[in-house]
Amino acid sequence: NGADLVDLSETLGLARGEIVAQHAAVRFYIYALGFLPGLPFLGDLPDHLARPRRHEPRTHVPAGSVAIANRMCVIYPWISPGGWHIVGKCPVPMFDITRKVPSLFAAGDTIRFVPVTQDRFDALKHDLATGAIEPHSFLEEE
């Protein structure tokens, strides 16, 4: 569900699945939270996947969008304008004011992405929305 995977595939000369696999192989460091509550600024994307920001920013980037620009990656916690290249979507809510600690992550944490099928994504989203699983269950033990 990466809105920009086709364009990135052509630009980078890599198959869409290879872009996803290479992105998932990175353990990202959370440098900061900002721009939107709970939005993690993640680094470092390998040089060969790095692209400058889009020439035409979008006025509406869906919540949960995973996007890249330069050597960074973000997960949009809310619907927002944005100029980054969307490579996927994350079902886990990044920020929830009803949690004891509203942001799922903190600066200094590390994360990695795990590609899933659309059916698995839909099941995870449902289970998260109904409380069958908690967002913190996706955090790795240090």
N, CA, C and O atoms as a MOPAC input file, in Angstrom:
PM7 MOZYME 1SCF
protein

 N      0.81700 1    -1.20500 1     0.00000 1
 C      0.00000 1     0.00000 1     0.00000 1
 C      0.85400 1     1.26000 1     0.00000 1
 O      0.46400 1     2.28500 1     0.55800 1
 N      1.99000 1     1.17700 1    -0.61300 1
 C      2.85200 1     2.34000 1    -0.71800 1
 C      2.51500 1     3.12500 1    -1.96600 1
 O      2.81200 1     2.69400 1    -3.08000 1
 N      1.89300 1     4.28200 1    -1.77800 1
 C      1.42400 1     5.09100 1    -2.90100 1
 C      2.53900 1     5.47700 1    -3.86700 1
 O      2.27500 1     5.74800 1    -5.03800 1
 N      3.77300 1     5.50400 1    -3.39400 1
 C      4.88700 1     5.93800 1    -4.24400 1
 C      5.82000 1     4.80300 1    -4.66000 1
 O      6.87300 1     5.05600 1    -5.24500 1
 N      5.45100 1     3.56700 1    -4.36900 1
 C      6.34700 1     2.45500 1    -4.69300 1
 C      6.58000 1     2.29800 1    -6.19700 1
 O      7.68800 1     1.95700 1    -6.61100 1
 N      5.56500 1     2.53800 1    -7.01400 1
 C      5.74900 1     2.40300 1    -8.45600 1
 C      6.77200 1     3.42900 1    -8.94200 1
 O      7.70100 1     3.08100 1    -9.67100 1
 N      6.60500 1     4.69200 1    -8.54200 1
 C      7.56100 1     5.73700 1    -8.94000 1
 C      8.95800 1     5.45200 1    -8.39500 1
 O      9.95000 1     5.61100 1    -9.10600 1
 N      9.03400 1     5.03200 1    -7.13800 1
 C     10.33500 1     4.72300 1    -6.55700 1
 C     11.00100 1     3.55000 1    -7.27300 1
 O     12.21500 1     3.54700 1    -7.48000 1
 N     10.20000 1     2.56000 1    -7.64800 1
 C     10.72700 1     1.40700 1    -8.36300 1
 C     11.38700 1     1.83900 1    -9.67000 1
 O     12.48100 1     1.38200 1   -10.00300 1
 N     10.72300 1     2.71400 1   -10.40000 1
 C     11.28400 1     3.21000 1   -11.66300 1
 C     12.53600 1     4.05000 1   -11.42200 1
 O     13.53200 1     3.90100 1   -12.12900 1
 N     12.48400 1     4.91900 1   -10.43800 1
 C     13.61400 1     5.81500 1   -10.14900 1
 C     14.83000 1     5.05600 1    -9.62900 1
 O     15.96100 1     5.33300 1   -10.02900 1
 N     14.59300 1     4.10500 1    -8.74100 1
 C     15.69600 1     3.38200 1    -8.10500 1
 C     16.16000 1     2.16600 1    -8.90600 1
 O     17.23900 1     1.62700 1    -8.66000 1
 N     15.33500 1     1.74000 1    -9.86700 1
 C     15.67900 1     0.54600 1   -10.63600 1
 C     15.56400 1    -0.72800 1    -9.82400 1
 O     16.27700 1    -1.69900 1   -10.07700 1
 N     14.67300 1    -0.72600 1    -8.85400 1
 C     14.44300 1    -1.89700 1    -8.00100 1
 C     12.97200 1    -2.28800 1    -8.07400 1
 O     12.10800 1    -1.42600 1    -8.23300 1
 N     12.68400 1    -3.57600 1    -7.96000 1
 C     11.30600 1    -4.03500 1    -7.89000 1
 C     10.67100 1    -3.52100 1    -6.59800 1
 O     11.35800 1    -3.32300 1    -5.59600 1
 N      9.36700 1    -3.30800 1    -6.63000 1
 C      8.67100 1    -2.81500 1    -5.42800 1
 C      8.92500 1    -3.71100 1    -4.22200 1
 O      9.18300 1    -3.22400 1    -3.12000 1
 N      8.85100 1    -5.02000 1    -4.43600 1
 C      9.10600 1    -5.95300 1    -3.33600 1
 C     10.50900 1    -5.83900 1    -2.78100 1
 O     10.71900 1    -6.03500 1    -1.58400 1
 N     11.47300 1    -5.52700 1    -3.63200 1
 C     12.85700 1    -5.35800 1    -3.18100 1
 C     13.00000 1    -4.08500 1    -2.35200 1
 O     13.74000 1    -4.06700 1    -1.36800 1
 N     12.30500 1    -3.03100 1    -2.73900 1
 C     12.33100 1    -1.79100 1    -1.94200 1
 C     11.76800 1    -2.07200 1    -0.55400 1
 O     12.34200 1    -1.66300 1     0.45500 1
 N     10.64400 1    -2.77100 1    -0.51500 1
 C     10.01200 1    -3.10800 1     0.77400 1
 C     10.95900 1    -3.97300 1     1.60400 1
 O     11.14600 1    -3.72100 1     2.79400 1
 N     11.54900 1    -4.97600 1     0.99200 1
 C     12.45800 1    -5.87000 1     1.71800 1
 C     13.68200 1    -5.12300 1     2.25100 1
 O     14.09400 1    -5.33900 1     3.39100 1
 N     14.25700 1    -4.25300 1     1.43300 1
 C     15.42900 1    -3.50400 1     1.88000 1
 C     15.06000 1    -2.51600 1     2.98900 1
 O     15.83300 1    -2.32100 1     3.92700 1
 N     13.90200 1    -1.90200 1     2.88700 1
 C     13.43000 1    -0.98900 1     3.93600 1
 C     13.22800 1    -1.77000 1     5.23800 1
 O     13.59300 1    -1.29600 1     6.31400 1
 N     12.64800 1    -2.96100 1     5.13500 1
 C     12.38600 1    -3.78200 1     6.32400 1
 C     13.66900 1    -4.31700 1     6.95800 1
 O     13.66600 1    -4.69300 1     8.13000 1
 N     14.74900 1    -4.35500 1     6.20600 1
 C     16.01800 1    -4.87000 1     6.74200 1
 C     16.72900 1    -3.85300 1     7.63400 1
 O     17.68800 1    -4.19700 1     8.32500 1
 N     16.26400 1    -2.60800 1     7.62100 1
 C     16.92100 1    -1.54200 1     8.38200 1
 C     16.37700 1    -1.49500 1     9.81000 1
 O     15.16400 1    -1.51100 1    10.02200 1
 N     17.27500 1    -1.43600 1    10.77500 1
 C     16.86600 1    -1.12400 1    12.15000 1
 C     17.00800 1     0.38600 1    12.26700 1
 O     18.11400 1     0.92600 1    12.24400 1
 N     15.86700 1     1.05800 1    12.39200 1
 C     15.84300 1     2.51700 1    12.41300 1
 C     16.00300 1     3.03900 1    13.84100 1
 O     15.43800 1     2.49300 1    14.78800 1
 N     16.76900 1     4.08300 1    13.96600 1
 C     16.96900 1     4.80200 1    15.22600 1
 C     16.01000 1     5.98000 1    15.25200 1
 O     15.89600 1     6.70700 1    14.26500 1
 N     15.32100 1     6.17800 1    16.36600 1
 C     14.40500 1     7.31300 1    16.48700 1
 C     15.20100 1     8.51300 1    17.00300 1
 O     15.59800 1     8.57000 1    18.16700 1
 N     15.41800 1     9.46700 1    16.09700 1
 C     16.18100 1    10.66300 1    16.44100 1
 C     15.34500 1    11.66500 1    17.22300 1
 O     15.85200 1    12.33000 1    18.12700 1
 N     14.07700 1    11.77400 1    16.88200 1
 C     13.21300 1    12.77000 1    17.53400 1
 C     11.75800 1    12.43700 1    17.25300 1
 O     11.43500 1    11.70500 1    16.31800 1
 N     10.89400 1    12.99000 1    18.08200 1
 C      9.45100 1    12.96700 1    17.83000 1
 C      9.04900 1    14.39900 1    17.55400 1
 O      9.48400 1    15.31300 1    18.25500 1
 N      8.22500 1    14.60400 1    16.54300 1
 C      7.84100 1    15.97600 1    16.27500 1
 C      7.02300 1    16.14800 1    15.02900 1
 O      6.57600 1    15.17200 1    14.42700 1
 N      6.82800 1    17.37200 1    14.64600 1
 C      5.96600 1    17.80800 1    13.55100 1
 C      4.51800 1    17.53600 1    13.89400 1
 O      3.69500 1    18.45000 1    13.84000 1
 N      4.18000 1    16.30400 1    14.24700 1
 C      2.86700 1    15.91200 1    14.74700 1
 C      3.09900 1    15.11600 1    16.02800 1
 O      4.13500 1    14.46300 1    16.15000 1
 N      2.17400 1    15.14500 1    16.98700 1
 C      2.36600 1    14.34800 1    18.19800 1
 C      2.57300 1    12.86800 1    17.86700 1
 O      1.73900 1    12.24100 1    17.21200 1
 N      3.68800 1    12.33000 1    18.32700 1
 C      3.98800 1    10.92400 1    18.13600 1
 C      4.67100 1    10.56900 1    16.83800 1
 O      4.98300 1     9.39700 1    16.62500 1
 N      4.92200 1    11.53700 1    15.94800 1
 C      5.57900 1    11.23000 1    14.67600 1
 C      7.06500 1    11.00200 1    14.91300 1
 O      7.78300 1    11.91900 1    15.31200 1
 N      7.53900 1     9.74800 1    14.66100 1
 C      8.96300 1     9.47700 1    14.85100 1
 C      9.76600 1     9.81600 1    13.60500 1
 O      9.39200 1     9.44200 1    12.49300 1
 N     10.88000 1    10.53200 1    13.80100 1
 C     11.85300 1    10.76600 1    12.73300 1
 C     12.89300 1     9.66200 1    12.84900 1
 O     13.64000 1     9.60200 1    13.82500 1
 N     12.93600 1     8.79000 1    11.85000 1
 C     13.73000 1     7.57200 1    11.88900 1
 C     14.90600 1     7.64300 1    10.93200 1
 O     14.76400 1     8.12100 1     9.80700 1
 N     16.03300 1     7.18300 1    11.35700 1
 C     17.19900 1     7.09000 1    10.48700 1
 C     17.94700 1     5.82500 1    10.80900 1
 O     17.74200 1     5.25900 1    11.88300 1
 N     18.75700 1     5.38000 1     9.98000 1
 C     19.20000 1     6.00800 1     8.75900 1
 C     18.90900 1     5.07100 1     7.60100 1
 O     19.29800 1     3.90300 1     7.60700 1
 N     18.22800 1     5.60000 1     6.62300 1
 C     17.92500 1     4.85600 1     5.40800 1
 C     19.21300 1     4.70900 1     4.60000 1
 O     19.98500 1     5.66400 1     4.51000 1
 N     19.46400 1     3.54200 1     4.01100 1
 C     20.67300 1     3.38900 1     3.19000 1
 C     20.68500 1     4.39000 1     2.04000 1
 O     19.63700 1     4.75500 1     1.50700 1
 N     21.87900 1     4.82700 1     1.67000 1
 C     22.04000 1     5.81300 1     0.60100 1
 C     21.30800 1     5.43000 1    -0.67700 1
 O     20.70200 1     6.28700 1    -1.32000 1
 N     21.35600 1     4.15200 1    -1.05700 1
 C     20.76500 1     3.74200 1    -2.33700 1
 C     19.23600 1     3.80800 1    -2.34000 1
 O     18.62600 1     3.74500 1    -3.40800 1
 N     18.60600 1     3.93300 1    -1.17300 1
 C     17.14900 1     4.10200 1    -1.10800 1
 C     16.74600 1     5.56500 1    -0.88800 1
 O     15.56800 1     5.90900 1    -0.98500 1
 N     17.70000 1     6.39700 1    -0.60200 1
 C     17.40900 1     7.80200 1    -0.27600 1
 C     16.92900 1     8.56300 1    -1.51000 1
 O     17.48100 1     8.41900 1    -2.60100 1
 N     15.90900 1     9.36100 1    -1.31500 1
 C     15.35400 1    10.22600 1    -2.35900 1
 C     15.03700 1    11.56700 1    -1.72800 1
 O     14.67100 1    11.62700 1    -0.55400 1
 N     15.17100 1    12.64900 1    -2.49000 1
 C     14.74800 1    13.94200 1    -1.93500 1
 C     13.22800 1    13.97000 1    -1.74800 1
 O     12.50600 1    13.12000 1    -2.26900 1
 N     12.77800 1    14.94000 1    -1.01100 1
 C     11.32400 1    15.10000 1    -0.81900 1
 C     10.64000 1    15.21900 1    -2.18200 1
 O     11.26300 1    15.58400 1    -3.17900 1
 N      9.35800 1    14.90500 1    -2.20000 1
 C      8.56600 1    15.02200 1    -3.42600 1
 C      8.53300 1    16.47100 1    -3.89900 1
 O      8.54700 1    17.39400 1    -3.08500 1
 N      8.49000 1    16.67100 1    -5.21100 1
 C      8.38000 1    18.02800 1    -5.76700 1
 C      7.01900 1    18.63500 1    -5.45400 1
 O      6.90400 1    19.84300 1    -5.24700 1
 N      5.98900 1    17.79400 1    -5.42000 1
 C      4.62200 1    18.23900 1    -5.12600 1
 C      4.14600 1    17.56700 1    -3.85100 1
 O      3.77400 1    16.39400 1    -3.88400 1
 N      4.14600 1    18.27600 1    -2.72400 1
 C      3.63200 1    17.66800 1    -1.48900 1
 C      2.14000 1    17.33900 1    -1.61800 1
 O      1.40700 1    17.97100 1    -2.37800 1
 N      1.72800 1    16.35600 1    -0.86900 1
 C      0.31600 1    15.98900 1    -0.81000 1
 C     -0.36500 1    16.84900 1     0.24800 1
 O      0.25700 1    17.23500 1     1.23800 1
 N     -1.62500 1    17.14200 1     0.04100 1
 C     -2.38700 1    17.86200 1     1.07000 1
 C     -2.98600 1    16.90200 1     2.07700 1
 O     -3.40600 1    17.32000 1     3.15600 1
 N     -3.03300 1    15.60200 1     1.73800 1
 C     -3.68200 1    14.61300 1     2.59600 1
 C     -2.87300 1    13.30900 1     2.57500 1
 O     -2.95900 1    12.53500 1     1.62200 1
 N     -2.10200 1    13.08000 1     3.61500 1
 C     -1.38700 1    11.81500 1     3.79100 1
 C     -2.13600 1    11.04100 1     4.87200 1
 O     -2.29400 1    11.54600 1     5.98300 1
 N     -2.59700 1     9.83200 1     4.57300 1
 C     -3.36900 1     9.07300 1     5.56900 1
 C     -2.55900 1     8.73600 1     6.82200 1
 O     -1.34800 1     8.52900 1     6.75300 1
 N     -3.23400 1     8.68400 1     7.95000 1
 C     -2.60800 1     8.24900 1     9.19700 1
 C     -2.04900 1     6.84400 1     9.01000 1
 O     -2.66300 1     5.99800 1     8.36000 1
 N     -0.88500 1     6.61000 1     9.58500 1
 C     -0.23900 1     5.31000 1     9.49000 1
 C      0.68700 1     5.17100 1     8.30300 1
 O      1.38300 1     4.16300 1     8.17800 1
 N      0.70800 1     6.17200 1     7.42100 1
 C      1.58400 1     6.09600 1     6.24700 1
 C      3.04500 1     6.07100 1     6.68200 1
 O      3.46700 1     6.85000 1     7.53700 1
 N      3.80700 1     5.16500 1     6.08100 1
 C      5.25000 1     5.06700 1     6.29300 1
 C      5.89000 1     5.71200 1     5.07200 1
 O      5.62300 1     5.30800 1     3.94000 1
 N      6.72800 1     6.70700 1     5.29900 1
 C      7.26500 1     7.47800 1     4.17800 1
 C      8.74700 1     7.75800 1     4.37300 1
 O      9.26000 1     7.79300 1     5.49200 1
 N      9.42200 1     7.95700 1     3.23100 1
 C     10.85600 1     8.23400 1     3.24800 1
 C     11.16700 1     9.52500 1     2.51100 1
 O     10.46200 1     9.91500 1     1.58100 1
 N     12.22900 1    10.17500 1     2.94200 1
 C     12.80100 1    11.33700 1     2.25600 1
 C     14.24000 1    11.46200 1     2.73100 1
 O     14.53900 1    11.30000 1     3.91400 1
 N     15.11500 1    11.75200 1     1.79100 1
 C     16.54500 1    11.81100 1     2.06800 1
 C     16.95300 1    10.49000 1     2.70900 1
 O     16.70100 1     9.43900 1     2.11900 1
 N     17.55600 1    10.49400 1     3.86000 1
 C     17.94500 1     9.22800 1     4.51100 1
 C     17.09700 1     8.96900 1     5.75300 1
 O     17.50300 1     8.24800 1     6.66500 1
 N     15.89600 1     9.58100 1     5.76600 1
 C     15.02500 1     9.46500 1     6.92600 1
 C     13.73500 1     8.72500 1     6.55900 1
 O     13.40900 1     8.55000 1     5.38500 1
 N     13.01900 1     8.30000 1     7.58900 1
 C     11.73100 1     7.63900 1     7.44900 1
 C     10.82900 1     8.19900 1     8.54900 1
 O     11.30400 1     8.54900 1     9.62900 1
 N      9.53500 1     8.28000 1     8.27200 1
 C      8.55900 1     8.69500 1     9.28400 1
 C      7.33900 1     7.79200 1     9.20200 1
 O      7.10700 1     7.11500 1     8.20100 1
 N      6.56400 1     7.79900 1    10.28500 1
 C      5.24100 1     7.18300 1    10.30200 1
 C      4.27700 1     8.29800 1    10.69300 1
 O      4.35200 1     8.82800 1    11.80100 1
 N      3.37800 1     8.65000 1     9.78900 1
 C      2.41700 1     9.71800 1    10.06700 1
 C      1.36900 1     9.21600 1    11.06700 1
 O      0.62600 1     8.28500 1    10.75700 1
 N      1.29800 1     9.81600 1    12.26100 1
 C      0.32300 1     9.35600 1    13.24700 1
 C     -1.08800 1     9.88800 1    12.99200 1
 O     -2.05700 1     9.35100 1    13.52900 1
 N     -1.20900 1    10.91300 1    12.19800 1
 C     -2.48100 1    11.57300 1    11.91600 1
 C     -2.56300 1    11.86300 1    10.41900 1
 O     -1.55200 1    11.82000 1     9.71900 1
 N     -3.75800 1    12.15500 1     9.93600 1
 C     -3.90900 1    12.67200 1     8.58300 1
 C     -3.20400 1    14.02300 1     8.56100 1
 O     -3.38900 1    14.84700 1     9.45600 1
 N     -2.39300 1    14.23900 1     7.52600 1
 C     -1.57500 1    15.43800 1     7.49500 1
 C     -1.12900 1    15.73900 1     6.07300 1
 O     -1.09800 1    14.83600 1     5.23700 1
 N     -0.78700 1    16.98000 1     5.78300 1
 C     -0.05400 1    17.24000 1     4.54600 1
 C      1.34200 1    16.62800 1     4.66900 1
 O      1.83300 1    16.42000 1     5.77900 1
 N      1.97200 1    16.34400 1     3.55000 1
 C      3.31900 1    15.81200 1     3.62100 1
 C      3.96000 1    15.70700 1     2.25900 1
 O      3.28000 1    15.55300 1     1.24400 1
 N      5.27500 1    15.79300 1     2.24800 1
 C      6.02100 1    15.75700 1     1.00300 1
 C      6.97900 1    14.59200 1     0.89800 1
 O      7.90600 1    14.62500 1     0.08800 1
 N      6.77300 1    13.56300 1     1.70100 1
 C      7.66100 1    12.41200 1     1.67800 1
 C      7.07800 1    11.32400 1     0.78400 1
 O      5.88700 1    11.35500 1     0.47500 1
 N      7.89500 1    10.36800 1     0.36600 1
 C      7.48000 1     9.26900 1    -0.50900 1
 C      6.88600 1     8.14100 1     0.33800 1
 O      7.56300 1     7.58800 1     1.20500 1
 N      5.62700 1     7.80700 1     0.08600 1
 C      4.94000 1     6.78700 1     0.86900 1
 C      5.33900 1     5.40400 1     0.36700 1
 O      5.14500 1     5.07600 1    -0.80300 1
 N      5.90100 1     4.59400 1     1.27100 1
 C      6.35400 1     3.24800 1     0.92600 1
 C      5.51600 1     2.15300 1     1.57100 1
 O      5.68300 1     0.97800 1     1.24700 1
 N      4.62300 1     2.51700 1     2.47200 1
 C      3.80100 1     1.51400 1     3.13300 1
 C      2.86900 1     2.14300 1     4.13200 1
 O      2.67200 1     3.35800 1     4.15900 1
 N      2.29200 1     1.27500 1     4.96500 1
 C      1.35500 1     1.73200 1     5.97400 1
 C      1.53900 1     0.87900 1     7.22600 1
 O      1.79800 1    -0.32100 1     7.13800 1
 N      1.40600 1     1.50500 1     8.38000 1
 C      1.56300 1     0.83500 1     9.67600 1
 C      0.21800 1     0.85600 1    10.40800 1
 O     -0.37400 1     1.92400 1    10.56400 1
 N     -0.27200 1    -0.29700 1    10.85700 1
 C     -1.56700 1    -0.32100 1    11.54400 1
 C     -1.50900 1     0.10200 1    13.01000 1
 O     -2.54400 1     0.34700 1    13.62900 1
 N     -0.30200 1     0.18600 1    13.56300 1
 C     -0.14100 1     0.45200 1    14.99900 1
 C     -0.23700 1     1.94700 1    15.26500 1
 O      0.51400 1     2.72400 1    14.67600 1
 N     -1.15500 1     2.37000 1    16.15000 1
 C     -1.27400 1     3.80300 1    16.45800 1
 C     -0.03600 1     4.32600 1    17.19000 1
 O      0.39000 1     3.76600 1    18.20000 1
 N      0.52800 1     5.40800 1    16.65700 1
 C      1.74400 1     5.98900 1    17.20700 1
 C      1.48200 1     6.82800 1    18.46500 1
 O      2.35300 1     6.96200 1    19.32400 1
 N      0.28300 1     7.38500 1    18.55700 1
 C     -0.01600 1     8.33000 1    19.63400 1
 C     -1.47100 1     8.16500 1    20.04200 1
 O     -2.36500 1     8.11700 1    19.19800 1
 N     -1.69700 1     8.07800 1    21.35200 1
 C     -3.05600 1     7.94500 1    21.87700 1
 C     -3.08900 1     8.64200 1    23.23100 1
 O     -2.46500 1     8.19100 1    24.19200 1
 N     -3.81500 1     9.73400 1    23.29200 1
 C     -3.86200 1    10.55900 1    24.50500 1
 C     -4.40400 1     9.78700 1    25.71400 1
 O     -4.17200 1    10.19400 1    26.85200 1
 N     -5.12600 1     8.67700 1    25.48500 1
 C     -5.68500 1     7.91500 1    26.60300 1
 C     -4.67200 1     6.96400 1    27.23900 1
 O     -4.93500 1     6.40900 1    28.30600 1
 N     -3.52000 1     6.76900 1    26.59800 1
 C     -2.48900 1     5.91000 1    27.19500 1
 C     -1.73900 1     6.68200 1    28.27200 1
 O     -1.64000 1     7.90700 1    28.22100 1
 N     -1.21400 1     5.94700 1    29.24500 1
 C     -0.43400 1     6.56700 1    30.31800 1
 C      0.71400 1     7.37900 1    29.73800 1
 O      0.95900 1     8.50800 1    30.16500 1
 N      1.41800 1     6.80800 1    28.76600 1
 C      2.42800 1     7.52100 1    27.98600 1
 C      1.87000 1     7.57300 1    26.56600 1
 O      1.89600 1     6.56400 1    25.86300 1
 N      1.36200 1     8.73600 1    26.12800 1
 C      0.64100 1     8.79900 1    24.85100 1
 C      1.43600 1     8.36200 1    23.61600 1
 O      0.87700 1     7.74300 1    22.71100 1
 N      2.73500 1     8.67900 1    23.57200 1
 C      3.54500 1     8.31300 1    22.41100 1
 C      4.06000 1     6.89000 1    22.58300 1
 O      4.56700 1     6.52600 1    23.64400 1
 N      3.92500 1     6.09500 1    21.53300 1
 C      4.38000 1     4.71300 1    21.59200 1
 C      5.90000 1     4.63200 1    21.70200 1
 O      6.43600 1     3.70800 1    22.31400 1
 N      6.59100 1     5.60400 1    21.10700 1
 C      8.05400 1     5.59800 1    21.07200 1
 C      8.63300 1     6.80400 1    21.78400 1
 O      7.93000 1     7.76300 1    22.10500 1
 N      9.93500 1     6.72900 1    22.02200 1
 C     10.68800 1     7.86300 1    22.55500 1
 C     11.96300 1     8.01100 1    21.73000 1
 O     12.43800 1     7.05400 1    21.11900 1
 N     12.50100 1     9.20700 1    21.72300 1
 C     13.78900 1     9.41900 1    21.05900 1
 C     14.80500 1     8.46200 1    21.67500 1
 O     14.84800 1     8.28100 1    22.89200 1
 N     15.61300 1     7.86000 1    20.82300 1
 C     16.60300 1     6.89700 1    21.27800 1
 C     16.16800 1     5.45000 1    21.10500 1
 O     17.00900 1     4.55200 1    21.13400 1
 N     14.86600 1     5.20100 1    20.92300 1
 C     14.38800 1     3.84300 1    20.66000 1
 C     14.82100 1     3.42500 1    19.25900 1
 O     15.19900 1     4.26100 1    18.43800 1
 N     14.76300 1     2.14000 1    19.00100 1
 C     14.98400 1     1.62800 1    17.65200 1
 C     13.77000 1     0.79700 1    17.24700 1
 O     13.11100 1     0.17100 1    18.07700 1
 N     13.49900 1     0.81200 1    15.94500 1
 C     12.39600 1     0.00600 1    15.42800 1
 C     12.79200 1    -0.56500 1    14.06900 1
 O     13.71800 1    -0.08200 1    13.41600 1
 N     12.07600 1    -1.59200 1    13.66800 1
 C     12.18500 1    -2.08800 1    12.30900 1
 C     10.78200 1    -2.46900 1    11.85600 1
 O      9.90200 1    -2.75800 1    12.66600 1
 N     10.60200 1    -2.46000 1    10.55400 1
 C      9.30700 1    -2.74900 1     9.96700 1
 C      9.25000 1    -4.20200 1     9.52600 1
 O     10.25100 1    -4.77400 1     9.09600 1
 N      8.06100 1    -4.79200 1     9.63900 1
 C      7.83600 1    -6.16300 1     9.20400 1
 C      6.74100 1    -6.12600 1     8.13800 1
 O      5.59800 1    -5.78700 1     8.44300 1
 N      7.07500 1    -6.47000 1     6.89400 1
 C      6.04300 1    -6.47600 1     5.85300 1
 C      4.97700 1    -7.52600 1     6.15600 1
 O      5.28700 1    -8.62800 1     6.60800 1
 N      3.71900 1    -7.17100 1     5.90100 1
 C      2.59800 1    -8.09600 1     6.08800 1
 C      1.68100 1    -8.02100 1     4.87100 1
 O      1.70400 1    -7.04600 1     4.11900 1
 N      0.88500 1    -9.05400 1     4.69200 1
 C     -0.10800 1    -9.05700 1     3.62700 1
 C     -1.23700 1    -8.09100 1     3.99100 1
 O     -1.35500 1    -7.67200 1     5.14200 1
 N     -2.05700 1    -7.74300 1     3.01200 1
 C     -3.20100 1    -6.86900 1     3.28400 1
 C     -4.15300 1    -7.51100 1     4.28100 1
 O     -4.68300 1    -6.82300 1     5.15300 1
 N     -4.38100 1    -8.82100 1     4.17000 1
 C     -5.26400 1    -9.50600 1     5.11700 1
 C     -4.71900 1    -9.41200 1     6.53600 1
 O     -5.47700 1    -9.15400 1     7.47000 1
 N     -3.41900 1    -9.61800 1     6.71000 1
 C     -2.79700 1    -9.52800 1     8.03900 1
 C     -2.86900 1    -8.10000 1     8.56000 1
 O     -3.13800 1    -7.88300 1     9.74100 1
 N     -2.63200 1    -7.12600 1     7.68600 1
 C     -2.73500 1    -5.71600 1     8.06300 1
 C     -4.14300 1    -5.42200 1     8.58300 1
 O     -4.30200 1    -4.81700 1     9.64300 1
 N     -5.16600 1    -5.85300 1     7.83400 1
 C     -6.55900 1    -5.60800 1     8.23500 1
 C     -6.87900 1    -6.27300 1     9.56700 1
 O     -7.57100 1    -5.69200 1    10.40300 1
 N     -6.37500 1    -7.49300 1     9.76800 1
 C     -6.60800 1    -8.19800 1    11.03800 1
 C     -5.92000 1    -7.46700 1    12.19600 1
 O     -6.50700 1    -7.30800 1    13.26600 1
 N     -4.68400 1    -7.02700 1    11.98200 1
 C     -3.98200 1    -6.28000 1    13.02900 1
 C     -4.71600 1    -4.98600 1    13.36900 1
 O     -4.89800 1    -4.65700 1    14.54100 1
 N     -5.13300 1    -4.25800 1    12.34300 1
 C     -5.84600 1    -2.99800 1    12.55700 1
 C     -7.12300 1    -3.23900 1    13.36700 1
 O     -7.43600 1    -2.48700 1    14.28900 1
 N     -7.85100 1    -4.29400 1    13.00900 1
 C     -9.08400 1    -4.64900 1    13.73600 1
 C     -8.77400 1    -4.99700 1    15.18600 1
 O     -9.42800 1    -4.50000 1    16.10300 1
 N     -7.77100 1    -5.85300 1    15.39200 1
 C     -7.42400 1    -6.28200 1    16.75200 1
 C     -6.92300 1    -5.11800 1    17.60200 1
 O     -7.19400 1    -5.06400 1    18.80200 1
 N     -6.20400 1    -4.19900 1    16.99600 1
 C     -5.75500 1    -3.01000 1    17.72500 1
 C     -6.93900 1    -2.10500 1    18.07600 1
 O     -7.00700 1    -1.57000 1    19.18200 1
 N     -7.86100 1    -1.93700 1    17.14300 1
 C     -9.02400 1    -1.06800 1    17.37200 1
 C     -9.95800 1    -1.62400 1    18.43900 1
 O    -10.58100 1    -0.85800 1    19.17400 1
 N    -10.06100 1    -2.94600 1    18.53100 1
 C    -10.96500 1    -3.56300 1    19.50300 1
 C    -10.29300 1    -3.85700 1    20.84100 1
 O    -10.95400 1    -4.28000 1    21.78900 1
 N     -8.98400 1    -3.63500 1    20.91900 1
 C     -8.26300 1    -3.89500 1    22.16100 1
 C     -7.83400 1    -5.33700 1    22.33100 1
 O     -7.33700 1    -5.71100 1    23.39400 1
 N     -8.01600 1    -6.16300 1    21.29600 1
 C     -7.59700 1    -7.55900 1    21.38800 1
 C     -6.07700 1    -7.66500 1    21.51300 1
 O     -5.56200 1    -8.59600 1    22.13100 1
 N     -5.36600 1    -6.70700 1    20.92300 1
 C     -3.92400 1    -6.59900 1    21.11900 1
 C     -3.59800 1    -5.14500 1    21.42200 1
 O     -4.29900 1    -4.23800 1    20.97400 1
 N     -2.54300 1    -4.93000 1    22.17400 1
 C     -2.13300 1    -3.59600 1    22.56300 1
 C     -0.96900 1    -3.13000 1    21.70700 1
 O     -0.12000 1    -3.93600 1    21.32700 1
 N     -0.91800 1    -1.83200 1    21.39500 1
 C      0.20500 1    -1.32400 1    20.60000 1
 C      1.56700 1    -1.66400 1    21.19200 1
 O      2.51300 1    -1.92100 1    20.44800 1
 N      1.68100 1    -1.66800 1    22.50100 1
 C      2.96900 1    -1.94000 1    23.13500 1
 C      3.44500 1    -3.37900 1    22.90600 1
 O      4.62200 1    -3.68000 1    23.10500 1
 N      2.54100 1    -4.26200 1    22.49200 1
 C      2.95300 1    -5.65100 1    22.24000 1
 C      3.89300 1    -5.75300 1    21.04500 1
 O      4.53900 1    -6.78300 1    20.84900 1
 N      3.97500 1    -4.69400 1    20.24500 1
 C      4.86200 1    -4.69900 1    19.07800 1
 C      6.26300 1    -4.20500 1    19.41800 1
 O      7.16500 1    -4.28900 1    18.58400 1
 N      6.45700 1    -3.70000 1    20.60700 1
 C      7.77100 1    -3.20000 1    21.00300 1
 C      8.68100 1    -4.37200 1    21.33700 1
 O      8.27100 1    -5.33700 1    21.98300 1
 N      9.91800 1    -4.26700 1    20.88300 1
 C     10.89200 1    -5.31300 1    21.17300 1
 C     11.48900 1    -5.09500 1    22.55600 1
 O     11.67200 1    -3.96300 1    23.00300 1
 N     11.78000 1    -6.18200 1    23.20600 1
 C     12.46700 1    -6.10300 1    24.49700 1
 C     13.92500 1    -5.73700 1    24.25100 1
 O     14.56000 1    -6.26900 1    23.34000 1
 N     14.44100 1    -4.84900 1    25.04600 1
 C     15.85900 1    -4.46400 1    24.91400 1
 C     16.73300 1    -5.50200 1    25.53700 1
 O     17.95600 1    -5.36400 1    25.53000 1

